Amino acid sequence: MRDFKKLQVWHRSHDLTLQIYELTAQFPREEIYGLTSQIRRASASIPTNIAEGCGRDSSRDFARFLQIALGSTSETEYLTLLAHDLQYLDDDQYVELVDAIVSLKKMLSVLLRTIKSDG
């Protein structure tokens, strides 16, 4: 069993989620059950799956949860693009989020390859 709080990738994903929550608080009220909810759930799924994977007994299980986290990262990336195209995020906010998301995807991919090669 691993301590997720010791993983840099978990900290980065948690920070991304906090940032998403802060930015989506400014989305239009009519999006509360739509895009706001969906992007929040997608981003929160990333650190949640990393944490859950750390609680599993095998590297194979951990890798499976990392793959799910990677999928949630791609979902968050798309929803960020949608929010930008709907003009809920300005260009600077969008670029900052995408940079964080791409960096996180790379970190998850490296960790996943490491786990798979160790297992």
Secondary structure, DSSP 8 states (H G I E B T S, - for coil): ---GGG-HHHHHHHHHHHHHHHHHTTS-GGGTTTHHHHHHHHHHHHHHHHHHHHTSSSHHHHHHHHHHHHHHHHHHHHHHHHHHHTTSS-HHHHHHHHHHHHHHHHHHHHHHHHHHHH-
